[in-house]
Amino acid sequence: QVQLVESGGGLVQPGGSLRLSCAAFGDRFTVYDMAWYRQAPGKQRESVASIAASGSTNYANSVKGRFTISRDNAKKMVYLQMNSLKPEDTAKYYCNAHFSMWGAYWGQGTQVTVSS
């Protein structure tokens, strides 16, 4: 129902910032709950931030106050602004779209590396 393409990852020093973007291709983008997940080597994929179709947001405790998720329904985009980055934020970040009637969809991911 929807294809997702992430971009914006890269190498950044601790304390730095990055903005990840997720472009959605498909109809009815507004009905999806959107989220960013991340997966580091040897760890399970975890939810970082989500933004519902209603606009309500939720964040993992580890990123509260540092990350901000947003969506632009007109552009069919979702963003993750990441500030005050820490080495433990290093992971591959994935965009996710979910609608109960149709299921969940994933992008290919974009690598974020936080290192000195």
N, C-alpha and C positions, 0 to 999 in steps of 0.2 A: 504493500500500500504506500510505503514511503521509503525513499533512499536517503541516506545521511552521509555527508562528507565533512570531516573535521579538518581544521587547519589552525595554524598559529603556534604550534609547539616549537620548542627549541631549547637551547642551552642558556641558562640564566644563573647569575650569582645569587647566593643567599641574600634575602632582603629585596630582591628584584621583583619585577612584575611581568606578567604575560597576559594576553587576552586570547583565549581560544574561541574559535568560531565553528559553528555547525550549520551547514546549509542543508535544507530539506527539500527534496524533490518529490512532489506528489500532491494529491488533492486533500482538502480538509485538514490542513496543518493545525488549524485552531483547536481541533478536538483532541489533539494529543497532549498527554502529559510528557514533558521533556525532562531529561536528566543528564548529568555528567557522571560517569563512573571512571575509576582508574584502577589499574592493575600494575603492581610492581613485581619484579622477579621473585618467585617463591611465595607470593601472597595471593590471596583470593581477590577477585574483582570486588570493589566496594563502591557504594554510592557516595558521591561527593556532594552533589547539590541537585535539587530538582525544582522544577517550576511547573505547576499544574496548568491545565487549560484555563482555569479560573484566574491564574496569575499568582496564586499563593506559592510561597517558596519554602524550602527546607534545606538544611545544611548539616553535613556531618560535623560533630563536635570539633574535630581536628582542624576544620577550616573556617569555623564561624568567626566572623569579624575580619577575615582576610579575603575570602572569595565572595563574589557576587554573581549570581546567575540572572540572566535576563532573556527576554525573547522579543522579537520583532515579527509580529504575525504578517504584516504587509510584505516583508521581505522573506518570510519563511526562514528565519534565522534564529538561532539560540546562541548565547554567548556565555563565557565564563571568564570574568575578570579575576585574575589571581594576583594578589598583592602580598608583600612580606613573605615571599616564598622561602621555604625551608628545604634542606636536603631530603627530608622524609616525604616531601611532595613529589619526588622523582617517581615517575610512573608513565605508563601509556594511558592516555585519557581517551575515553570513548563517549560518543554522543548516543543517547538512547531515546527512542520515542515509543510510547505505550498508549494503547487504547484498548480497553477491555474486550471489545467485540472483535478486534482484529489481531491482537497480540502485541509483541514487542519487536522493535527493529534496532539494529546497531550499525554504526559507522565502522570504518576500518581502524580508527584510532590515530592519535597524534602524540608523539613522544615529547615529554617534558622532563628535562634534566636540570636539577638545581645543584650546582657544584661550584666550588672555588677553583 
